[in-house]
Amino acid sequence: MLPLVGKLSTRFQARYIIAFGWLTLAIAMYISSKQIDLLMSFRSATFLRVWQYIPVAFLFVPLTLAGYVGLAPEKTNAAAGLMNFFRNMGQSVGTSAVTTLIARRSQYHQSVLAEYTASGRFHSSITALAIRLTRSGLSAQAARQQALGRLYAMVQAQAGVLSYVDMYWLLAMGSVIMFVAFISAEKK
């Protein structure tokens, strides 16, 4: 996408390309928040990632071009170094923030889902799974422990997916805010 956006930057003003990038990134993240689940195929996950990264080109190219506007040729190396430094720092901070939020939201969702372990339905699922495991050759105690372990793994997996749904939604809203802030700043 980078070469295409480079060509578009000669035809359109950078602010329109950046606004388009923020808007399409918001749409891609929102769609991701609605599509992600434990049963999605690898192909679906791949397409979601592709659609998430296409808008990034519409942000990086015009912002990089704007960083060189009005600079003397002897200062372009320093500008490139500063832009790379801030891009790397921003990516590092962003990655750390997202990773932390995913872990915390996963813990939150796990605690909410764990409340359902007191239900009769949960206990009947444990019993049914333990019976099936006993029939496959495990002792009653081992079968019950393994049934509990399997259902706990399911709770953890669901909590993890819900945390990613939350994160995609948050990133979509952050992109919408950036779009609105960018459009508002351009009108002033």
C-alpha positions in Angstrom: 0.0 0.0 0.0 2.9 2.4 0.6 3.7 3.0 -3.1 0.0 3.5 -3.8 -0.4 6.0 -1.0 2.8 7.7 -2.2 1.2 8.2 -5.6 -2.0 9.4 -4.0 -0.1 12.0 -2.0 0.8 13.8 -5.3 -2.9 14.1 -6.2 -4.5 14.7 -2.8 -3.7 16.9 0.1 -2.1 15.0 3.0 -4.9 16.0 5.4 -7.5 14.1 3.4 -5.3 11.0 3.1 -4.7 11.1 6.9 -8.4 11.6 7.6 -9.2 8.6 5.3 -6.6 6.6 7.2 -8.1 7.3 10.6 -11.6 6.6 9.4 -10.7 3.3 7.7 -8.6 2.2 10.7 -11.6 2.9 12.9 -13.8 0.8 10.6 -11.3 -2.0 10.5 -10.9 -2.2 14.2 -14.7 -2.1 14.8 -15.2 -4.9 12.3 -12.5 -6.9 14.1 -14.3 -6.4 17.4 -17.4 -7.9 15.9 -15.7 -10.8 14.0 -13.2 -12.3 16.4 -14.1 -15.5 18.3 -12.6 -18.8 19.2 -14.0 -20.6 16.2 -12.7 -18.3 13.5 -10.6 -19.8 10.8 -6.9 -18.9 10.2 -8.0 -17.4 6.9 -10.6 -15.1 8.6 -8.0 -14.0 11.1 -5.5 -13.3 8.3 -8.0 -11.2 6.4 -8.8 -9.2 9.6 -5.1 -8.5 10.1 -4.7 -7.4 6.4 -7.7 -5.0 6.7 -6.3 -3.6 10.0 -2.9 -2.8 8.4 -4.1 -1.3 5.1 -5.2 2.0 6.7 -1.8 2.4 8.5 -0.2 3.3 5.1 -2.6 6.2 4.8 -1.3 7.5 8.1 2.5 6.9 7.9 3.2 8.1 4.3 1.6 11.6 4.6 2.9 12.1 8.1 6.4 11.2 7.0 6.1 13.6 4.1 4.9 16.3 6.3 8.0 15.9 8.5 10.2 16.9 5.6 8.2 20.0 4.4 10.3 23.1 4.5 13.5 21.4 5.7 16.8 22.3 4.3 18.5 19.3 2.5 21.3 19.2 5.1 18.7 18.6 7.9 16.9 15.7 6.4 19.1 13.1 8.0 18.4 14.6 11.4 14.7 14.7 10.7 14.7 11.1 9.6 16.5 10.1 12.8 14.0 12.0 15.0 11.0 10.6 13.1 12.3 7.0 13.4 13.0 7.5 17.1 9.6 8.9 17.9 7.9 6.2 15.8 9.8 3.4 17.6 9.0 5.0 21.0 5.4 5.4 20.1 5.1 1.8 18.9 6.8 0.5 22.1 4.6 2.5 24.4 1.5 1.5 22.4 2.4 -2.2 22.4 3.1 -2.1 26.1 -0.2 -0.3 26.8 -2.2 -2.7 24.6 -0.6 -5.8 26.1 -1.2 -4.6 29.7 -4.9 -3.7 28.9 -5.4 -7.1 27.3 -4.0 -8.9 30.4 -6.2 -6.8 32.7 -9.3 -7.2 30.7 -8.7 -10.9 30.5 -8.5 -11.1 34.3 -11.7 -9.1 34.5 -13.6 -11.3 32.1 -12.2 -14.4 33.8 -13.6 -13.2 37.2 -17.0 -12.4 35.6 -17.1 -15.8 33.9 -16.0 -17.6 37.1 -19.2 -16.4 38.8 -21.0 -18.9 36.6 -19.1 -21.8 38.1 -21.5 -21.9 41.0 -24.4 -22.8 38.7 -25.9 -26.2 38.5 -25.3 -26.2 34.8 -21.6 -25.9 35.3 -21.6 -28.7 37.8 -23.5 -31.0 35.5 -21.0 -30.2 32.7 -18.2 -31.2 35.0 -19.9 -34.4 36.0 -20.8 -35.3 32.4 -17.2 -34.7 31.2 -15.8 -36.6 34.2 -18.0 -39.6 33.3 -16.8 -39.5 29.7 -13.2 -39.3 30.8 -13.7 -42.2 33.3 -15.1 -44.3 30.4 -11.9 -43.6 28.5 -9.8 -45.1 31.2 -9.1 -42.5 33.8 -9.8 -43.0 37.5 -12.7 -41.1 38.9 -10.5 -38.6 40.8 -8.2 -38.0 37.8 -11.2 -37.6 35.5 -12.8 -35.0 37.7 -9.5 -33.1 38.0 -9.1 -33.2 34.2 -12.7 -32.1 33.6 -12.2 -29.1 35.9 -8.9 -28.3 34.1 -10.5 -28.5 30.7 -13.4 -26.2 31.7 -11.0 -23.8 33.4 -9.0 -23.7 30.1 -12.3 -22.9 28.3 -13.0 -20.0 30.7 -9.5 -18.7 30.2 -9.8 -18.9 26.4 -13.2 -17.1 26.4 -11.8 -14.4 28.7 -8.9 -13.9 26.4 -11.1 -13.5 23.4 -13.4 -11.1 25.2 -10.3 -9.0 26.2 -9.3 -8.8 22.5 -12.9 -7.7 21.6 -12.6 -5.0 24.2 -9.2 -3.9 22.8 -10.4 -3.7 19.2 -13.4 -1.7 20.3 -11.2 0.7 22.3 -8.8 1.1 19.3 -11.7 1.7 17.0 -13.0 4.4 19.3 -9.5 5.9 19.7 -9.3 6.1 15.9 -12.7 7.8 15.6 -11.5 10.3 18.2 -8.3 11.0 16.2 -10.4 11.4 13.0 -12.8 13.8 14.7 -9.9 15.7 16.4 -8.0 15.9 13.0 -11.1 17.1 11.2 -11.9 19.7 13.9 -8.3 21.0 13.9 -8.4 21.4 10.1 -11.5 23.5 10.2 -9.9 26.0 12.6 
